[in-house]
Amino acid sequence: MKAAPRPSNDKQRVNALHQLNILDTVAEERFDRITRLAAHSFDCHFASISFIDEERQWYKSVVNFPATDLDRNISFCAHTITQDKALVIEDSHLSECYKDHPYVVSSPFLRFYAGIKITMNGYHVGSLCVFDTQPKSFEHSDKMILQDLANMVESELQKEQLTHAAQALQQYQNKLDETQKLTRVRNTILEKIVHSVSLTSVLSEIVKAVELEYLDQKCSILLLKDKKLLCGAAPSLPSFYNDAIHGLDIGIGQGSCGTTAFTGVRTVVEDISRHSYWAAWTELAEKAELGACWSEPVKASDGTVLGTFAIYHAHPATPSTEELERIEQFAYITSIAIERQNTSDLIWRQANFDELTQLPNRNIMGEHLKQALNVAKRNQTQVAVMFLDLDNFKDINDTLGHSVGDDLLIDCAQRIKDCIRHKDIVARLGGDEFVVIINDILDFSGLEKTAQKILKAISRPYHLQSEIVHTSASIGITIYPDDAEDVTSLLKNADQAMYGAKAIGKNNYHYYTKSMRDAALKRMTLIADLRHAIDNDEFYIVYQPIINLHDQSITKAEALIRWRHPTRGLVGPDDFIPVAEETGLIIDISDWVFERVCRDVCLWRKTLCPTLQISINTSPTHYTDPERCITLWLEKMLINRTPPQAVLLEITESLLMDANKSISTKLFQFRQAGVDIALDDFGTGYSSISYLKRYPTDFLKIDKSFVHSMTEVSNDKVLCEAIIVMAKKLGIKVVAEGIETQEQYHILQSMGCDYGQGYLFAKPLEHQAFNALLEQQKAT
């Protein structure tokens, strides 16, 4: 591994680190608490807070890692401080830069690392990181959490700086031999800052303390926002004067404070009546009885001007060196107060607002909804909760990229806001999901108009990054108190109603009903029962023979799963397979089917049919799961000695529609191992033919919807014949599903179809019955 490049300002950076006085200090619970939280949040065995010195990485706090320091040249964190964003290594074995690191190739054998810089006074002095012996994925939301934890570290370091500032002020207090009363006031200021008392209160305390210490002086703190100065605290200045300068544009010649805020340099005006900077405000200053103004810039740790701290005298006055040092000190303590508030505001906003759309997130949305319900209860009105989901958003992300998807979400958020009243709330829950809270409903006509207005607004074309994008929305609506009286139930109801809107054709809205509640309860019960079905041996497999249409032999069959529920009886696949797909249980079910099929087919090939091949339906979810990927089946086939020719994988067009390079690679792995691939339900999708060029395919299964209505003069016959001719040109075998009549059989046979499957030949058979069929075939 190459050593990290040294920043151009490394010398200044190291000096800034030394000024923190933290190197080689003992462990502290305030930092250990953060590393424990980081390790727990990301399920990592190790976590650390460390600082990068001239030649070493020194650990202030570690979790499960024995080192106290490390050579900077082999430090992951030395790389982290050179990054603008988080440094994430999801799998060190796949990284050319880090795969040969000593901690990767030897103990502790690190596979995963995520670190983010710790910045103080504008310099990257260290890092907060988590690492583990197992590779991990790290999403954008994880980076945001890691940044929040780093902000906590920086806040703790700022507290340390604040302590040093308090000590400096205390020493200064002792030198001046000030009264005990003034000491208590100063301590009160610092205490308010440390305990995050409101900024307005802290600034007022600062001004009062200065004016109490230095008689015959009046103080002012102005805050800079959008190149204008706003009053922060100036209780001793006349109201008419404060009103006149509130909103003052900054610039050279804009009084003492306007000039200071613009230049970032102290401005001393000893005589207001004669200074050119005050020419426009001479009369105002005379009316306010102001003769001199000394203004000091209030700066953030990175040098940004936050505002001004000014001292006014009733008569012309020249400051001494000691007085200038005082005003500088008070400007500094003012900056601490402002930065502390800004940091608190940032953390609060990150915790409660969506970073992309700037809408309230789930957290604060719940609080808004609680308040809305309380108000509605008092006023005996109603509240509507709308759950909104964009239609086909995943397709837009996949085809046009996440950048366009993000812009679409931002535009959608604004369009929804434009459709509701100021007292209503729209929040983003995540992904493409939004919640709208409509307060104080007296009749439903307005609610209907709002829902229609939102649908119309969202369905208008979007012009994003030179692309014209179209989308629509599905909205579920539930009403308080008619449908539910608590936040959780209302959100659940609205979510269910939204799926009802999608079911009736998308770009629509749908109200929650009792039937939805019953359906949801039934679904929850089904999910719970599914989780126990495998352990309780409730599943079984039936085999539907696949007939060779030329010699009527049976060398193939399709494995189909059935569920014999202990109380509900036989549950059809159409009822439980979609639920298993949604919950991820389909992977456990598919693995169970695969193991049973391997056991059965190996026995039948040895005893009854040496060329028997069983096809297994596979789920798209199984190809994308990072931990239980379907390619593990290849290892299991080697272990249980299942010939690759004994198994055929059936895939759906939906898998190929979402396929990326990873899925394509997995399919080719099976193909190279000798396992055949069949494309199921061929002809029902949008672009099946193009898939035949790009993906390995041995068999096409013509969907039963074509076969069911096929006659000698039907269009379905023409379509089937075209599919068969095309497949033969490509060297692909064809299986026709759903054959139920002799006419269908003869038509397909005459067209050269290779195999057939359907009730004309046999229904799906349980193990014993299929075994008997193979025995009969062998005997004849």
Buried (B, 14 or more C-beta within 10 A) or exposed (E): BEEBEBBEEBEEBBEBBBBBEBBEEEEBEEBBEBBBBBBEBBEBBBBBBBBBBEEBBBBBBBBBBEEEBBEBEBBBBBBBBBBEEBBBBBBBEEBEEBBEBEBBEEEBEBBBBBBBBBBBBBBBBBBBBBBBBEBBEBEEEBBEBBBBBBBBBBBBBBBBBBEEBBEEBBEBBEEEEBEEEBBEBBBBBBEBBBEEBEBEEBBBBBBBBBBBBBEEBBBBBBBBEEEBBBBBBBEEBBEEBBEBBEEBEBEEEBBBBBBBBBBEEBBBBBBBBEBEBBEEBEEBBEEBBBBBBBBBBBBBBEEBBBBBBBBBBEEBBEBEEEBBEBBEBBBBBBBBBBBBBEBEEEBEEBEBBBEBBEBBBBEBBBEBBEEBBEBBEEEEBBBBBBBBBBBBBEEBBBEBEEEBBBBBBBBBBBBBBEBBEEEBBBBBBEEBBBBBBBBBBEEBEEBEEBBEBBBEBBBEEBEBEEBEBEBBBBBBBBBBBEBBEEBEBBBBBBBBBBBBBBEEEBBBBBBBBEEBBEBBEEBEEBBEBBEEBBEEEBBEBBBBBBBEBEEEEBBBBBBBBBBEBEEEEEBEEEBBBEBBBEBEBBBBBBBBBBBBBBEBBBEBBEEBBEEBBBBBBBBBBBBBBEEEBBBBBBEEBEEEEBBBBBBBBBBBBEBBBBBEEEBBEBBEBBBEBEBBBBBBBBBBBEEBEEBBEEBBBBBBBBBBBBBBEBEEEEEBBEBBBEBBEBBBEEEBBBBBBBBBBEEBBEBBBEBBBBBBBBEBBBEBBEBEEBBEBBBEBEEE
